[in-house]
Amino acid sequence: MESEIAARVPARYGSSEVAPARATQDRIDIPEFAPSLLPSGAITPDRFLDRESSWLDFNARVLELAEDPDLYLLERVSFLSIFASNLDEFFMVRVAGLKRRIATGLAVPSAAGLSPIEQLEQIMADGYKLQQRHAAVFAENIRPALAEENIHLTTWDELDDTARAELTTLFAEKVFPILTPLAVDPAHPFPYISGLSLNLAVVVRNPVSEKELFARVKVPDQLPRLISVDGPRAGNVTGRTARFIPLEEVIAVHLDQLFPGMEVLEQHTFRVTRNEDLEVEEDDAENLLQALEKELLRRRFGPPVRLEVTTDINPSIRALLSRELGVEEDEVYGLPAPLDLRGLSVIGSIDRGELRYPKHVPHTNRDLKESETSKAANVFAAMRRRDILLHHPYDSFSTSVQAFLEQAAADPKVQAIKQTLYRTSGDSPIVDALIDAAESGKQVLALVEIKARFDEQANISWARKLEQAGVHVVYGIVGLKTHCKLSLVVRQEIDGLRRYCHIGTGNYHPRTARYYEDFGLLTANEQVGQDLSRLFNQLSGYAPKSTFKRLLVAPRSVRSGLIDRVEREIANQKAGLAARVVVKVNSIVDEAVIDALYRASQAGVKVDVIVRGICSVRPGVPGLSENITVRSVLGRFLEHSRVFAFANGGDPAVFIGSADMMHRNLDRRVETLVQLSAPEDIGYLMSLIDRYMDEGTASWHLDRDGGWTRHHKDAEGGPLSDVQSYLLASRARNRSAIRR
């Protein structure tokens, strides 16, 4: 498939204080969206499920894992924390976006036919129900189950005198010095409340004037949200009591020290969620990095979209907060204490082996082992022998991708390294390898996406670190995020320069590689190397007429290339040849792609969709999608890989890459998909897909009305097969064990 990036007028940028970085350069022509048409009578918005409601359904599936008594207890606690974090982001981005559209008068209905107001009303009500259910799961199920294991979320009144004395000392030494009470009176306006901060609304009385006053105390987020009463390691010992108390409760019982001479009448916790999606006008920015830094400062001052208060709050205090923060009544969520259950991650991280999944040690991919020693191999020699398909976290990231880049940095024969970085850790060995390579005189290019949502500040920090080491840092292309996962190493060998490549579905992030399920391809294939060279030249310079042979590249050819493949399956079905379409993604909402799947279904093609999160496909509708089956798998690892497979008349074609089927991925990001060539790798993925779709595999099933039903028990009540557990076991034996 061909793809080309058309250059427009280059943006103008000044020099950076720590340049030689290059800022955004070319603009990619973004093709206008033209919806595919279905046969007459099927053109109705209700053929799509609403994306916002679908996202809430996804988080409900996460909550179901927390509710499952058959799961390890501390894993259930972690799922509660993950649910809370997910929902925060949903409000900060999706709810905020809908409110912005309503405020600006953009009443264009969604693909599902709902107006922004209808969407907002629906998700606000559904979101509140989910939060109430979330709080109930903790209070009625998880908290009592933790107590049975001698892990307690305690209150001040439940503590003995010794524990209280120790906490009072801790408060005086580590908490009190950083607290700042803010009064509200004619001389002190209502203070700014930062997004996601936990706060105490305090009412005090002057004993002389008898006047009641309001004050706000912010619970410092640089301290642990839950304080271990019995020491940091108490929870790690089976049978030993481990008590945790919320930081806000410790502050509350010591409020008299913050307001000496005043009577503390009452205090209540509350929390505000704000619009924290960034908007950077790249065309007008003199320097993208500096513009983004300014926008990060403004993020804290976004308009509020949700106010959480405890159910026992004084109605007058609730009204005051609503009025001063400018939130409507339907944006106020009354919930039982404690608020912000993200803090449960402290308990979820307790090292009690019997209460969590057995420890997983990733195995070195068999193609990267020295056969006689089982030690990590020379990655370049292994790549010359064959393409290597990696499957993380079952295959070790450190002995594959990380080793590839570290060996490249240390190898004197390596001339150049080119790398995209979307998200990575602050202490990333990937970044260290690039720095080592640059300092040893190699040509090193890092294409850093500093607009990666909620990682912007971290990315700016290590982008500057790379620049200072002499790495050529490029910040991408105007109007697009660079989301593709690519590494290119150029090495001098006896017969000339050879290119070694890695193309992945996940970020170059060593920590998340331990629990994100992703694929990656290590290859020395000449054609793939040429494609990556052309793409990197587009991203760092001017190369508008480049074409690709093994890659599909968004925003030009991912959507059109996949739809073309679907149309081939339709033709194969009509010709009596093998026909099937498989899509495994995080999210699928793109109307053109979904309509292509509907056309395939109408032609009799079997379509299997495996989606972790948002899904706008409506399966099983007679005459439209009766041949489409949708499954969702959630569990120990976060299903993150993107796979697109086609029966192709009996010669399967399989692609892996970075693109989800969303407008932002297909129109506003640079994404890549690579076609696999090794029959063994293609067979592995097709067999793996069959296991995901098998009726004996635990998963959620989507029905035509948008309802998700969990299937994890057989007819006798026994557990169905867990695909992730199966892969862990099969890796311990042999990768070929997955083949049937």
Secondary structure, 3 states (H helix, E strand, C coil): CCCCCCCCCCCCCCCCCCCCCECCCCECCCCCCCCCCCCCCCCCHHHECCHHHHHHHHHHHHHHHHHCCCCCHHHHHHHHHHHHHHHHHHHHHHHHHHHHHHHCCCCCCCCCCCCHHHHHHHHHHHHHHHHHHHHHHHHHHHHHHHHHCCEEECCHHHCCHHHHHHHHHHHHHHHHHHCCCEEEECCECCCCCCCCCEEEEEEEECCCCCCEEEEEEECCCCCCCEEECCCCCHHHCCCCCEEEEEHHHHHHCCHHHHCCCCEEEEEEEEEEEECCCCCCCCCCCCCHHHHHHHHHHHHCCCCEEEEEEECCCCHHHHHHHHHHHCCCHHHEEEECCCCCHHHHHHHHCCCCHHHCCCCCCCECCHHHECCCCCCECCHHHHHHHCCEEEEECCECCCCCHHHHHHHHHHCCCEEEEEEEECCCCCCCHHHHHHHHHHHCCCEEEEEECCCCCCCHHHHHHHHHHHHHCCCEEECCCECCEECCEEEEEEEEECCEEEEEEEEECCCCCCCHHHCEEEEEEEECCHHHHHHHHHHHHHHHCCCCCCCCCCEEEECCCHHHHHHHHHHHHHHHHHCCCCCEEEEEECCECCHHHHHHHHHHHHCCCEEEEEECCCECECCCCCCCCCCEEEEECCCCCEECCEEEEECHHHCCEEEEECCCECHHHHHCEEEEEEECCCHHHHHHHHHHHHHHHCCCECEEEECCCCCEEEECECCCCCECECHHHHHHHHHHHCHHHHCC
